[in-house]
Amino acid sequence: MPDHAALRALPSVDQLLRTTALAAACERFGHAATAMAVRRTLDDARDAIRAGQPAPLPEGLIAQALLALEAADRSNLRPLFNLTGTVLHTNLGRALLAEAAIEAATAAMREAAALELDLDTGRRGERDDHLRVLLCELTGAEDATLVNNNAAAVLIALNALGAGREAIVSRGELIEIGGAFRMPDIMQRAGVRLVEVGTTNRTHPKDYRAALRPETGLILKVHPSNYRIEGFTAEVENRDLAALAHEGGVPLLNDLGSGTLVDLSRWGLKREPTVRDTVLEGADLVTFSGDKLLGGPQAGFIVGRKDLVAAVNRNPLKRALRVDKIRIAALVATLKLYRDPERLAERLPTLRLLARKQPEILALSQRLAAPVAEALGSRATVEVCACRSQIGSGALPIDTLPSAGLRLAAGGGTALARLAADLRALPRPVLGHIADDALVLDLRCLEDEAGLLASLRALPR
Ligand SMILES: *Cc1c(COP(=O)(O)O)cnc(C)c1O
């Protein structure tokens, strides 16, 4: 039997909204949202009473409504501690922007900017002009343009160079990048017919040469990014491939993926061919990302021959894939930092974190072990450990970086999973990775020690 007296005794929505706590909630979350939360709380209370449970007190109802409002207000996009050991984590938004980029983006958000206006002449300008000069200076290319991301850059470049025609690509380069970017699918959507040559592990000049015919629109070379074939392998060098393409009268499109503008070996990372190298070696168009090793916001750059960049800019897809003023402002500020390579690691967070040396991270781990153990209380034991960081985003997948961190052991698998879940649920979440029955917090990307400790202290005991 439902307890009719208890149901009748529940306060009304209006009565609850007039309490001090919920009146303040109306100020903070708005009247409509607060009233909705109160109504839902009362519905739950009625269901509970009908199920034979005791009637909740008004204080309980208020607390539940506030909890629901707080939870709905908390964004999943809130800042977190990326202690996963992957510096450019695609699921965590890749590169952290340089302060100069953040300032430029903020200014562009707040005020009008001459995005498509030439301030000298007063005539209409092009939004890409803000980046064209910088990109040409940094890559040695004749011309440059940009679109939403590198996937879009590949799509539009393929479409502009080869729609209705054939694109020759090595079987060893028909890759899938995370997030369902598969080269054969992109080629199909770009309207080019895929002509695969060679084998998975070996492709020779004669393979390309045999495939060249009047229907050929381009040769495509793709950086394998997230995998590496080792052993009995052969690929055709950029220079030879460019010569081959030009013999056949077609352009060479080189998708570099991450793409770097400087030699990273000066910061102890593996040397990757730079965009400038690739341009010099004869690629006609080169595509690369803005938010991988380059350390800027999401963007896809296309640099190379003037006539081909013009063809990309004329392509109707360009309007659909264009970049807004906020990102253009951040990209200009990011690229400007590359004019002063001496100070790059200091100013560009991606590089600063990648260049961090193990002894420094180990010292940080040792410093934090005791306070972290104290914050976690009985939930985990804490040990300093050596680990290896990944660059992420498919850049240099095999070349991990020696790092250090904290190994949190919580007993059984369920306790460990619960600890990881509670760390994710913190107001400022803490993300690590599970390895050998422990949660490892790689401290390479930690720059705010006090913030981490404050976050951990909010963990339910
Ligand atoms: C990452 C990558 C892409 C996609 O770039 P996004 O910036 O993620 O769109 C395309 N090609 C290669 C080779 C890549 O490594």
The ligand as an SDF file (V2000), in Angstrom:
LIG
                    3D

 15 15  0  0  0  0  0  0  0  0999 V2000
   47.5060   11.9690  -38.1850 C   0  0  0  0  0  0  0  0  0  0  0  0
   47.5620   11.7080  -39.6250 C   0  0  0  0  0  0  0  0  0  0  0  0
   46.5220   12.0940  -40.4740 C   0  0  0  0  0  0  0  0  0  0  0  0
   45.3000   12.7850  -39.9570 C   0  0  0  0  0  0  0  0  0  0  0  0
   45.6330   14.0210  -39.4160 O   0  0  0  0  0  0  0  0  0  0  0  0
   44.6120   14.7920  -38.4460 P   0  0  0  0  0  0  0  0  0  0  0  0
   45.3140   16.0550  -38.1100 O   0  0  0  0  0  0  0  0  0  0  0  0
   44.3790   13.8900  -37.2850 O   0  0  0  0  0  0  0  0  0  0  0  0
   43.3590   15.0020  -39.2220 O   0  0  0  0  0  0  0  0  0  0  0  0
   46.6480   11.8380  -41.8100 C   0  0  0  0  0  0  0  0  0  0  0  0
   47.7370   11.2050  -42.3070 N   0  0  0  0  0  0  0  0  0  0  0  0
   48.7520   10.8040  -41.5230 C   0  0  0  0  0  0  0  0  0  0  0  0
   49.9100   10.1210  -42.1430 C   0  0  0  0  0  0  0  0  0  0  0  0
   48.7010   11.0390  -40.1480 C   0  0  0  0  0  0  0  0  0  0  0  0
   49.7090   10.6530  -39.3680 O   0  0  0  0  0  0  0  0  0  0  0  0
  1  2  1  0
  2  3  1  0
  2 14  2  0
  3  4  1  0
  3 10  2  0
  4  5  1  0
  5  6  1  0
  6  7  2  0
  6  8  1  0
  6  9  1  0
 10 11  1  0
 11 12  2  0
 12 13  1  0
 12 14  1  0
 14 15  1  0
M  END
$$$$
